[in-house]
């Protein structure tokens, strides 16, 4: 495993982290068990992964609880990233970035994680309106000063809201950004450039495009009800991505890698990316993710993949 400096924080993190959305048990199919989740966490630890990325809404707190239980007795060796701002207790799972809600959410996360601090606390996709009306940068500063989170930032989706936050952050409050980034998702190139200029660490979520870049899924895949991929990966999406997926498969063959290894190597070869956080529901999935540690692709292939038609959020 290779390790990178986490921006300006002074922390060193494995270049491949553990994305813990799936082990929460919701939105990723019906084949998830706590036994497999704990085994996956153990495999990640043994393989040298030290960054664990979760959120209070992943499994309505269950993902955090699993990580807290797993890290008992070894918490100081881990880097825990969690997020708040999704009101998962209400049916519509609306957003709430008010100061009081976030302070309460962080306290609840700490209880589930069985720790008195998190290394990084991220606000979970606040749009520009929420950023301005709730003064989220002030709340992040307060949270950091409290010591309950050593570093703070934002976990975002599309680039427009992220760029808005970066424009407003004249005092350098943001230490870490988490954004979706993969061969098909073209949303965040500008964000990566600005983050690199400011020495803001970038964690890349969905590096495997929700599993599509493993080659496991195809147009005939029928995702289970409740699986978040069911709506996004519809017939039209598969049709528009067909030529891109063929080009990616050709590049993988040329590089002597699996599609998944190529997808992770693409992230790791992109300037500005600090840590890639693929998900892992089982030890086998974790082992496959870790096989990409240290892999890089030539710049001409990286550019070729960057030019593959994809989509923008």
Kinemage of the C-alpha trace (Angstrom):
@kinemage 1
@onewidth
@group {chain A} dominant
@subgroup {mainchain}
@vectorlist {calphas} color= white
{ca unk a 1} P 0.000 0.000 0.000
{ca unk a 2} L 1.183 3.503 -0.800
{ca unk a 3} L 0.401 6.463 1.456
{ca unk a 4} L -0.140 10.125 0.634
{ca unk a 5} L -0.212 13.358 2.591
{ca unk a 6} L -3.827 14.370 3.162
{ca unk a 7} L -3.470 17.892 1.814
{ca unk a 8} L -2.483 20.389 4.511
{ca unk a 9} L -3.688 18.251 7.433
{ca unk a 10} L -0.431 16.482 8.249
{ca unk a 11} L -2.191 13.105 8.136
{ca unk a 12} L -0.921 10.268 5.973
{ca unk a 13} L -3.566 8.101 4.356
{ca unk a 14} L -3.581 4.997 2.212
{ca unk a 15} L -4.046 5.933 -1.433
{ca unk a 16} L -6.948 3.471 -1.520
{ca unk a 17} L -9.512 3.950 1.224
{ca unk a 18} L -12.587 2.042 2.306
{ca unk a 19} L -15.919 3.441 1.120
{ca unk a 20} L -18.463 2.339 3.704
{ca unk a 21} L -21.782 3.293 2.123
{ca unk a 22} L -22.605 -0.235 0.992
{ca unk a 23} L -21.909 -1.968 4.316
{ca unk a 24} L -24.636 0.169 5.871
{ca unk a 25} L -27.053 -2.283 4.282
{ca unk a 26} L -29.180 0.064 2.186
{ca unk a 27} L -29.215 1.178 -1.463
{ca unk a 28} L -26.672 -1.380 -2.716
{ca unk a 29} L -28.680 -4.552 -3.250
{ca unk a 30} L -29.944 -7.262 -0.939
{ca unk a 31} L -26.758 -9.306 -0.471
{ca unk a 32} L -25.183 -7.364 2.411
{ca unk a 33} L -24.603 -8.906 5.834
{ca unk a 34} L -22.856 -7.628 8.936
{ca unk a 35} L -20.650 -10.722 8.943
{ca unk a 36} L -19.356 -9.913 5.462
{ca unk a 37} L -19.063 -6.225 6.333
{ca unk a 38} L -16.848 -6.895 9.354
{ca unk a 39} L -14.766 -9.338 7.332
{ca unk a 40} L -14.375 -6.698 4.616
{ca unk a 41} L -13.210 -4.144 7.187
{ca unk a 42} L -10.704 -6.650 8.577
{ca unk a 43} L -9.390 -7.384 5.082
{ca unk a 44} L -9.002 -3.656 4.404
{ca unk a 45} L -7.056 -3.213 7.637
{ca unk a 46} L -4.756 -6.138 6.883
{ca unk a 47} L -4.115 -4.776 3.392
{ca unk a 48} L -2.913 -1.452 4.819
{ca unk a 49} L -6.028 0.667 4.301
{ca unk a 50} L -6.250 3.251 7.085
{ca unk a 51} L -8.914 5.670 5.787
{ca unk a 52} L -12.541 4.739 6.355
{ca unk a 53} L -15.187 6.924 4.723
{ca unk a 54} L -18.733 6.799 6.080
{ca unk a 55} L -21.736 9.051 6.802
{ca unk a 56} L -24.513 9.238 9.354
{ca unk a 57} L -27.108 8.410 6.685
{ca unk a 58} L -25.345 5.277 5.379
{ca unk a 59} L -27.683 2.590 6.619
{ca unk a 60} L -29.227 5.224 8.910
{ca unk a 61} L -26.193 5.106 11.173
{ca unk a 62} L -25.398 1.404 10.793
{ca unk a 63} L -22.257 1.968 8.716
{ca unk a 64} L -20.813 4.209 11.428
{ca unk a 65} L -21.730 1.685 14.117
{ca unk a 66} L -19.922 -1.110 12.268
{ca unk a 67} L -16.787 0.988 11.855
{ca unk a 68} L -16.898 2.027 15.498
{ca unk a 69} L -17.141 -1.588 16.617
{ca unk a 70} L -14.358 -2.681 14.284
{ca unk a 71} L -11.911 0.036 15.337
{ca unk a 72} L -12.244 -0.495 19.073
{ca unk a 73} L -8.723 -0.699 20.487
{ca unk a 74} L -7.087 0.550 17.282
{ca unk a 75} L -8.896 3.794 16.593
{ca unk a 76} L -5.741 5.967 16.865
{ca unk a 77} L -4.225 4.164 13.880
{ca unk a 78} L -7.197 4.947 11.623
{ca unk a 79} L -8.395 8.031 9.785
{ca unk a 80} L -12.170 8.289 10.092
{ca unk a 81} L -14.112 10.465 7.664
{ca unk a 82} L -17.814 10.928 8.265
{ca unk a 83} L -20.508 13.270 7.029
{ca unk a 84} L -23.657 15.026 8.174
{ca unk a 85} L -26.491 17.082 6.765
{ca unk a 86} L -28.958 14.473 5.524
{ca unk a 87} L -32.110 14.178 7.647
{ca unk a 88} L -32.338 10.424 7.281
{ca unk a 89} L -35.006 10.106 9.986
{ca unk a 90} L -37.633 11.703 7.753
{ca unk a 91} L -39.119 9.867 4.771
{ca unk a 92} L -37.980 12.393 2.182
{ca unk a 93} L -34.393 12.330 3.556
{ca unk a 94} L -34.185 16.084 3.118
{ca unk a 95} L -31.101 18.169 3.775
{ca unk a 96} L -30.476 20.198 6.937
{ca unk a 97} L -27.287 22.199 7.334
{ca unk a 98} L -28.390 24.428 10.176
{ca unk a 99} L -25.809 24.853 12.879
{ca unk a 100} L -27.810 23.110 15.628
{ca unk a 101} L -28.683 20.132 13.444
{ca unk a 102} L -25.059 19.593 12.412
{ca unk a 103} L -23.719 19.858 15.961
{ca unk a 104} L -26.282 17.288 17.125
{ca unk a 105} L -25.565 15.032 14.151
{ca unk a 106} L -21.832 15.062 14.849
{ca unk a 107} L -22.386 14.168 18.502
{ca unk a 108} L -24.561 11.236 17.444
{ca unk a 109} L -21.953 10.113 14.914
{ca unk a 110} L -19.258 10.168 17.593
{ca unk a 111} L -21.413 7.980 19.810
{ca unk a 112} L -21.959 5.409 17.054
{ca unk a 113} L -18.270 5.499 16.115
{ca unk a 114} L -17.302 5.079 19.793
{ca unk a 115} L -14.776 7.896 19.679
{ca unk a 116} L -14.514 11.457 20.942
{ca unk a 117} L -13.346 12.894 17.612
{ca unk a 118} L -13.341 12.227 13.904
{ca unk a 119} L -10.345 13.032 11.777
{ca unk a 120} L -12.460 14.644 9.057
{ca unk a 121} L -16.063 15.879 9.157
{ca unk a 122} L -17.711 16.691 5.835
{ca unk a 123} L -21.016 18.347 5.074
{ca unk a 124} L -22.991 16.016 2.819
{ca unk a 125} L -23.804 17.864 -0.428
{ca unk a 126} L -24.918 21.353 0.635
{ca unk a 127} L -26.077 23.289 -2.416
{ca unk a 128} L -25.182 26.943 -2.908
{ca unk a 129} L -28.375 28.169 -1.265
{ca unk a 130} L -27.776 26.106 1.866
{ca unk a 131} L -24.149 27.209 1.947
{ca unk a 132} L -25.113 30.868 1.993
{ca unk a 133} L -28.259 30.812 4.123
{ca unk a 134} L -26.923 28.463 6.811
{ca unk a 135} L -23.412 29.984 6.889
{ca unk a 136} L -21.957 26.493 6.676
{ca unk a 137} L -18.334 27.634 6.621
{ca unk a 138} L -18.849 29.286 10.005
{ca unk a 139} L -20.297 26.044 11.368
{ca unk a 140} L -17.375 24.050 9.984
{ca unk a 141} L -14.952 26.459 11.645
{ca unk a 142} L -16.792 26.042 14.967
{ca unk a 143} L -16.756 22.255 14.667
{ca unk a 144} L -13.033 22.237 13.981
{ca unk a 145} L -12.335 24.584 16.906
{ca unk a 146} L -14.332 22.283 19.200
{ca unk a 147} L -11.869 19.443 18.622
{ca unk a 148} L -14.674 17.026 17.785
{ca unk a 149} L -13.370 17.038 14.216
{ca unk a 150} L -9.722 17.718 13.572
{ca unk a 151} L -10.327 18.729 9.952
{ca unk a 152} L -13.405 19.696 7.955
{ca unk a 153} L -14.719 20.063 4.442
{ca unk a 154} L -17.442 19.163 1.993
{ca unk a 155} L -18.627 16.015 0.255
{ca unk a 156} L -20.158 17.203 -3.001
{ca unk a 157} L -21.789 16.002 -6.201
{ca unk a 158} L -21.912 18.373 -9.163
{ca unk a 159} L -19.192 20.969 -9.699
{ca unk a 160} L -21.280 24.166 -9.609
{ca unk a 161} L -22.047 23.994 -5.878
{ca unk a 162} L -18.465 22.980 -5.085
{ca unk a 163} L -17.038 25.877 -7.060
{ca unk a 164} L -19.425 28.204 -5.231
{ca unk a 165} L -18.066 26.971 -1.895
{ca unk a 166} L -14.470 27.359 -3.019
{ca unk a 167} L -15.181 30.932 -4.141
{ca unk a 168} L -16.697 31.785 -0.745
{ca unk a 169} L -13.941 30.084 1.264
{ca unk a 170} L -11.575 33.033 1.420
{ca unk a 171} L -10.231 31.988 4.839
{ca unk a 172} L -9.210 28.461 3.883
{ca unk a 173} L -11.719 26.659 6.102
{ca unk a 174} L -12.004 23.688 3.741
{ca unk a 175} L -9.301 21.084 4.399
{ca unk a 176} L -10.805 18.171 2.467
{ca unk a 177} L -13.170 17.703 -0.451
{ca unk a 178} L -14.891 14.506 -1.498
{ca unk a 179} L -16.234 14.398 -5.042
{ca unk a 180} L -17.377 11.705 -7.470
{ca unk a 181} L -14.702 11.103 -10.082
{ca unk a 182} L -14.241 8.294 -12.562
{ca unk a 183} L -13.557 7.696 -16.238
{ca unk a 184} L -17.207 8.292 -17.137
{ca unk a 185} L -18.004 11.153 -14.759
{ca unk a 186} L -16.582 14.389 -16.176
{ca unk a 187} L -18.018 16.745 -13.551
{ca unk a 188} L -15.063 17.712 -11.373
{ca unk a 189} L -11.931 18.426 -13.401
{ca unk a 190} L -11.976 22.135 -12.510
{ca unk a 191} L -12.560 21.318 -8.846
{ca unk a 192} L -9.466 19.102 -8.846
{ca unk a 193} L -7.353 21.888 -10.340
{ca unk a 194} L -8.411 24.451 -7.731
{ca unk a 195} L -8.014 21.980 -4.869
{ca unk a 196} L -4.513 21.182 -6.029
{ca unk a 197} L -3.611 24.877 -6.147
{ca unk a 198} L -4.853 25.330 -2.569
{ca unk a 199} L -3.440 22.058 -1.206
{ca unk a 200} L -6.929 20.813 -0.368
{ca unk a 201} L -7.044 17.039 -0.124
{ca unk a 202} L -9.419 15.318 -2.549
{ca unk a 203} L -11.076 11.984 -1.874
{ca unk a 204} L -12.706 10.534 -4.968
{ca unk a 205} L -15.980 8.691 -4.492
{ca unk a 206} L -17.542 6.353 -7.039
{ca unk a 207} L -14.208 5.641 -8.793
{ca unk a 208} L -15.788 2.484 -10.229
{ca unk a 209} L -18.967 4.317 -11.336
{ca unk a 210} L -21.056 2.370 -8.808
{ca unk a 211} L -19.549 -0.901 -10.017
{ca unk a 212} L -20.149 -0.334 -13.726
{ca unk a 213} L -16.411 0.018 -14.391
{ca unk a 214} L -15.739 -3.435 -12.983
{ca unk a 215} L -17.374 -4.907 -16.089
{ca unk a 216} L -19.758 -6.844 -13.850
{ca unk a 217} L -22.911 -5.023 -14.951
{ca unk a 218} L -24.480 -4.469 -18.372
{ca unk a 219} L -27.622 -3.203 -20.053
{ca unk a 220} L -29.557 -6.327 -19.069
{ca unk a 221} L -28.723 -5.970 -15.371
{ca unk a 222} L -31.874 -5.584 -13.294
{ca unk a 223} L -30.855 -3.772 -10.119
{ca unk a 224} L -33.030 -4.625 -7.114
{ca unk a 225} L -35.720 -2.258 -5.916
{ca unk a 226} L -34.151 0.211 -3.506
{ca unk a 227} L -30.746 -0.039 -5.185
{ca unk a 228} L -29.716 3.551 -5.952
{ca unk a 229} L -28.312 2.465 -9.334
{ca unk a 230} L -31.696 1.326 -10.644
{ca unk a 231} L -32.867 4.748 -11.813
{ca unk a 232} L -29.563 6.193 -12.991
{ca unk a 233} L -28.391 3.205 -15.021
{ca unk a 234} L -31.431 2.935 -17.271
{ca unk a 235} L -31.613 1.758 -20.876
{ca unk a 236} L -30.827 5.195 -22.269
{ca unk a 237} L -27.759 5.586 -20.034
{ca unk a 238} L -26.386 2.213 -21.088
{ca unk a 239} L -26.977 3.040 -24.753
{ca unk a 240} L -25.173 6.392 -24.551
{ca unk a 241} L -22.245 4.844 -22.632
{ca unk a 242} L -21.813 1.825 -24.929
{ca unk a 243} L -18.987 3.241 -27.067
{ca unk a 244} L -17.228 4.662 -24.015
{ca unk a 245} L -17.288 1.317 -22.239
{ca unk a 246} L -15.846 -0.378 -25.334
{ca unk a 247} L -12.968 2.117 -25.388
{ca unk a 248} L -12.345 1.624 -21.670
{ca unk a 249} L -12.270 -2.156 -22.116
{ca unk a 250} L -9.776 -1.745 -24.975
{ca unk a 251} L -7.531 0.434 -22.811
{ca unk a 252} L -7.684 -2.124 -19.998
{ca unk a 253} L -6.578 -4.873 -22.363
{ca unk a 254} L -3.783 -2.685 -23.711
{ca unk a 255} L -2.592 -1.886 -20.185
{ca unk a 256} L -2.798 -5.502 -19.049
{ca unk a 257} L -5.263 -4.599 -16.296
{ca unk a 258} L -8.794 -5.508 -15.386
{ca unk a 259} L -11.366 -2.770 -15.987
{ca unk a 260} L -11.562 -2.148 -12.250
{ca unk a 261} L -7.792 -1.828 -11.933
{ca unk a 262} L -7.718 0.572 -14.857
{ca unk a 263} L -10.511 2.681 -13.341
{ca unk a 264} L -8.701 2.983 -10.024
{ca unk a 265} L -5.339 3.584 -11.705
{ca unk a 266} L -6.961 6.373 -13.730
{ca unk a 267} L -7.945 8.093 -10.485
{ca unk a 268} L -4.542 7.522 -8.914
{ca unk a 269} L -2.811 8.894 -12.020
{ca unk a 270} L -4.877 12.087 -12.069
{ca unk a 271} L -3.112 15.096 -10.510
{ca unk a 272} L -4.883 16.360 -7.409
{ca unk a 273} L -6.377 13.038 -6.273
{ca unk a 274} L -5.226 12.145 -2.750
{ca unk a 275} L -7.180 8.988 -1.981
{ca unk a 276} L -9.587 6.815 -3.931
{ca unk a 277} L -12.490 5.378 -1.938
{ca unk a 278} L -14.121 2.416 -3.675
{ca unk a 279} L -16.732 0.508 -1.726
{ca unk a 280} L -16.301 -3.027 -0.483
{ca unk a 281} L -19.095 -5.314 0.703
{ca unk a 282} L -16.945 -8.431 1.003
{ca unk a 283} L -13.274 -9.319 1.598
{ca unk a 284} L -13.006 -10.394 -2.039
{ca unk a 285} L -14.116 -6.971 -3.257
{ca unk a 286} L -11.597 -5.295 -0.960
{ca unk a 287} L -8.773 -7.500 -2.236
{ca unk a 288} L -9.665 -6.610 -5.816
{ca unk a 289} L -9.652 -2.904 -4.965
{ca unk a 290} L -6.281 -3.135 -3.250
{ca unk a 291} L -4.722 -4.777 -6.309
{ca unk a 292} L -4.706 -1.292 -7.840
{ca unk a 293} L -2.443 0.134 -5.121
{ca unk a 294} L 0.641 1.560 -6.765
{ca unk a 295} L -0.738 1.188 -10.286
{ca unk a 296} L -0.384 4.116 -12.658
{ca unk a 297} L -1.097 4.570 -16.340
{ca unk a 298} L 0.912 6.576 -18.877
{ca unk a 299} L -0.144 10.178 -19.381
{ca unk a 300} L -1.235 9.568 -22.968
{ca unk a 301} L -3.607 6.807 -21.838
{ca unk a 302} L -4.902 8.939 -18.963
{ca unk a 303} L -5.687 11.702 -21.438
{ca unk a 304} L -7.282 9.230 -23.817
{ca unk a 305} L -9.585 8.063 -21.024
{ca unk a 306} L -10.287 11.623 -19.917
{ca unk a 307} L -11.489 12.288 -23.456
{ca unk a 308} L -13.883 9.326 -23.488
{ca unk a 309} L -17.470 10.648 -23.720
{ca unk a 310} L -19.206 10.386 -20.382
{ca unk a 311} L -21.702 12.371 -18.336
{ca unk a 312} L -21.796 15.450 -16.102
{ca unk a 313} L -23.876 15.943 -12.951
